[in-house]
Amino acid sequence: MSVLDLARPEIRMLEPYSSARMEASGGQIMLNANESAWEPVGEASAGCNRYPEPQPQPLLQALAELYGVQREQLFVGRGSDEAIDLLVRAFCRAGEDAVVIQPPTFGMYAVCARIQNAAVIEAPLAQDFSLDIPALLGAITPAVKLVFLCTPNNPSGKSISRAAIEQVAQALAGKAMLVVDEAYIEFSDQPSAIELIGRHEHLVVLRTLSKAWALAGARIGSLIASPEVIALIRRIMPPYPLPLPCVAAAQAALSSAGQAAARSHIDTVREQRGLMYRSLAELPGVREVLPSDANFLAVRFDDAGGVYRRLLEAGIVVRDVRKYPNLRDALRITIGTPEENARVLGSIS
Ligand SMILES: *Cc1c(COP(=O)(O)O)cnc(C)c1O
């Protein structure tokens, strides 16, 4: 059996769109794509009269090095959000197939599934937000094509152990794809699940430059998987997913100066996270601060709504996560600069 047997048959058969850029590049006079021959006005848009490379090799190479994979194991798109959408469209037949999620978790898995008219099966996390493996495996039906795990999880901040991920991967072999979303892993001590891809061809790992790499505005996310899965995703990707200025921003972020800046900011966030964890826990009206491996803390309050409004009056916007199961009294607070964090503490107490 091939892992592609899990994909939608019509996607496997699909003749992909062939863009002008894919059919020919490298000439001196480019008259094949109906582009303008003139550069646009503005420094930020230099070169933007031309369509960009669909998957620019220098960026692929830099990301492959960063993540320790081959370029053939990497699809780069407009954030992990696009990768989630493409996975659902490649694997889930509308009205027939399903995905499994573990609430409370990131909202886009269910939204993308519903847009595709795939069923969303919920296997909630345990009370302490750890993965409930028997519940998860019990939720697997023949219709399930994708299982999403988020580690560290948004909005709880808790990581899933490598052993647990491997156990789920083994149980799903031949049945469903396992998608491990590591949007926040740079802030944790956990090893990445990327190393498991060689042994589990149905494993997909999502990484992003949006959080630790300070590039949420550039929309650069990676889908890392076996070359077969990557080739399938490239069949359905938009013709030119990566805008030229965004590729330049990503390359700068991945330069040695960019890497040094990212490392230093990650260190600051981890330090501040510890400080905020201890300081918030001592404030009156705080019921609990959930331990977090990410760049945010979920905090339970006696009056979460009141604290939310008080922060807003002070000009501080946090995320109200009270709609999530098991977080009915919680706010999610991102770790900011030391000055911003001090203002949060001052405004709550
Ligand atoms: C922020 C976030 C993302 C989105 O990442 P983009 O690359 O910006 O699309 C993905 N997964 C989780 C869990 C997130 O919190």
Ligand as a Chemical Component Dictionary entry (heavy atoms), coordinates in Angstrom:
data_LIG
# 
_chem_comp.id                   LIG 
_chem_comp.type                 NON-POLYMER 
_chem_comp.pdbx_formal_charge   0 
_chem_comp.three_letter_code    LIG 
# 
loop_
_chem_comp_atom.comp_id 
_chem_comp_atom.atom_id 
_chem_comp_atom.alt_atom_id 
_chem_comp_atom.type_symbol 
_chem_comp_atom.charge 
_chem_comp_atom.model_Cartn_x 
_chem_comp_atom.model_Cartn_y 
_chem_comp_atom.model_Cartn_z 
_chem_comp_atom.pdbx_ordinal 
LIG C1 C1 C 0 -0.473 30.631 14.660 1  
LIG C2 C2 C 0 -0.722 29.188 14.379 2  
LIG C3 C3 C 0 -0.640 28.673 13.093 3  
LIG C4 C4 C 0 -0.675 29.577 11.893 4  
LIG O1 O1 O 0 0.503  29.741 11.370 5  
LIG P1 P1 P 0 0.685  30.538 9.993  6  
LIG O2 O2 O 0 1.937  29.906 9.521  7  
LIG O3 O3 O 0 0.809  31.955 10.371 8  
LIG O4 O4 O 0 -0.464 30.273 9.110  9  
LIG C5 C5 C 0 -0.695 27.306 12.892 10 
LIG N1 N1 N 0 -0.922 26.485 13.936 11 
LIG C6 C6 C 0 -1.076 26.955 15.183 12 
LIG C7 C7 C 0 -1.315 26.014 16.282 13 
LIG C8 C8 C 0 -0.997 28.322 15.431 14 
LIG O5 O5 O 0 -1.221 28.776 16.671 15 
# 
loop_
_chem_comp_bond.comp_id 
_chem_comp_bond.atom_id_1 
_chem_comp_bond.atom_id_2 
_chem_comp_bond.value_order 
_chem_comp_bond.pdbx_ordinal 
LIG C1 C2 SING 1  
LIG C2 C3 SING 2  
LIG C2 C8 DOUB 3  
LIG C3 C4 SING 4  
LIG C3 C5 DOUB 5  
LIG C4 O1 SING 6  
LIG O1 P1 SING 7  
LIG P1 O2 DOUB 8  
LIG P1 O3 SING 9  
LIG P1 O4 SING 10 
LIG C5 N1 SING 11 
LIG N1 C6 DOUB 12 
LIG C6 C7 SING 13 
LIG C6 C8 SING 14 
LIG C8 O5 SING 15 
# 
